[in-house]
Amino acid sequence: MTHPEPAHRQLSGLAALDNGRSILLVTGPPAAGKSTVTRLLAEKLSRSALLAGDVVARLVVRGYVWPLGEPADEAARQVALCNRNLCDLARNIAAAGITPVIDWIVPDREQFDVFTSALGGLGLRPVVLAPDPAVCVERNLQRDERERFDVDDHAGLLARMGAAFGDDVLWVDSTHLSAEATVEVIVEAPGIDGGA
């Protein structure tokens, strides 16, 4: 069980995130650096769990359809299932005093609202990694072919995220930042409680 902090004591930095006080949702386009940043962020906290959306989605073995796959209605159904599962896992983990760090592409307001509705009252901290789209394309091409996420409109996805999320998330332009520096920006940023 988490212990609320006294009202007069405002925590900052790592202390504000640690021990289940927050739920971090790190999103962005493919190859924005989410996996590396979330791993480093989880390792920096004393009590954390990394919830990789790709891993949770692939719990479906037989009949798995990737998010942009066909048939589209089945892909959408499985994305919705993954979103609900990530929220349930995050809620359970946070209740145990462990900070969930979620790594998942949340492309629109409808999906974002699933997270804010389920987790907003629990200290949801949404973050969008938004490097220059050309950087995402280059990073994606450097990946092993089996790990590439073939999306040819990183700029369009970022624009849709911008229109959908606005100031409800922390935007981090990580174009010229190392993964470690990106983590520091996230840790030191004032809290944005999505939907709280």
N, C-alpha and C positions, 0 to 999 in steps of 0.2 A: 504494500500500500504506500502511495506517495504521501509525503507530509507537506501540507501547504506552508509556505513561508509566512512569517509575520508580516502584516500589512505595512509596517514601517520600514521593512528591509527589502529594498528593490535589488534583485540579483541582475548581474550583467555578464556578458561574455559566456564562457563555458558553463558557469554555474547556473545561468538562466536556462540552459538547454539540458543539463545533465539530470540523471536519476528520474527520468520520466516526466520532467517538468514541461517538456515540449515534445511535439511530434514534427519532425522535419520532413517536408515533401520537396524533393529536388527534381525538377523537371526541365525540359528544354528539348530542342530538336535532336535527332540522332547525331551522335559523335560530338555533342557539346561538351563532353567530359563528365557526364553524370556518374558513371560507374566509378571512375577514379576518385572524384571529389567525395562521393558518398562513402566510399571505403575509408578514405583518409579522415573524414569527419567522424564516422563511427569509431574509428581507432583512437581519436583524440579524446572522446568522452570516456568517463570511467565506467559507465553502465549504459550500453547501447546495443541495438540490434539492427542489422542491415536487412531491409526488406526490398529485394530486387523484383520489380514488377515482372520482368522477363521470366524469372524463375517461378514465380507464383502462377503466371499465365501458363507455363509449360507443365504445370501439375496435370493438366489435361494431356494425356498421352495419346490415346486412340481418338481420332477425330479433331485434333488440335488444328485451329485455323489462326494464322497470325493476324494482327490487327488490321492490316490492309488487304488481307487475303479474300478468297472467294470460297463459298458464297458469302456475300457481304453481310447478310442478316445474321449468319452464324458467327462471323468475325465480331460483329457488334455485340452479340449476346455473350461471347466469351470475354470481350473487353469489360463489359458491365460486371460479369462474374469476378474477374480479376480485381476490378476496382473495389467491389464489396469485400472480397477476401482481404485485400490490403488494409482496408479500414478496420475490419474485425481483428486482424492480427495486430495492427498498430494500437488499437484500443486495449486489447488484452495485455500487450507488452508494456504499454505505458502504465497500466494499472498495477503492474508488478514492480514499478519504480525503475524501469529501463527505458531509455529514450529510443523510440523507433526512428530510423532514418530511411525514408522511402525513396527509391530510385525508379522513376517510371515516367513515361511520356504521357502528359495530360494535355491533349491538343486543343481543348475547347472549354467553354464555360459550363456546358452541361455536365461534362465529366468532372470539372473542378468543383462544381457544386455538390457532387457526391461526397467528396472529401471534406468540404467545409461543413456540410450538414452533419456528417458522422463524427468529425473530429474537431470542428471549430471551437467547441467549448472546452477542449482538452489542451489548448495551447498550440494549435496547428501553426507551423511556421512555413509557409510556401515560398519556394525560391525557384526562379527561372534562370538557368544558365543560358546566356544569350551572346555567345561569341559571334563574330562576323560569319555570315553563312558560308563564305569561301573557306574559312578555317574548318568548319564542320565537313564540308565536301572533301577537303584534303585529308582530314583525319579518317574519314570513312573509307577513302581509297587505300589508306595505309593498313587497314584491318585485314585480317584473314578473310577470304571470300565467304566463309561460313558464318562470320560474325558481322558482315555488312548488313546495314538496314537501308535498302535501296529506296531512297526518297530523293527526288530531283528538285524539290522546291523548299529548301531550308528557309529561304527568305520569306516565302509565303506562309510557312508554318509559324515562324516567329511573328510575322505581322498579325496572323490570326490570334496568336496567344496574347499579343499586345492589346488587341481590340477586346479580347475576352476577359483578361485579368486586370488590365490597367494597374492601378496603385494597390491592388489587393494582394500583391506579391512583392517580394524583394527581387529586383532585376539585377543580375550581375553580368556585366560585359567582361567576359573572361578571355577576350581575344589575346591580350598581351599579359595575362596572368598565368603563373604556374598553378598547378592543382593545389599546392600548399598555400599559395597566396589567396586563391579563391576561397579556400576553407576559412582563412583568417577573415576575409570580408564577411562571410556568412556568420561567423561566430561573433564578430564585433558589431554587426548591424543591429540597430534597434529592432525589437520584435515587431513583426507584422503577424497578427493573429488572424488568419484567414477565417472569416465568418464568425469570429468570437464576439 
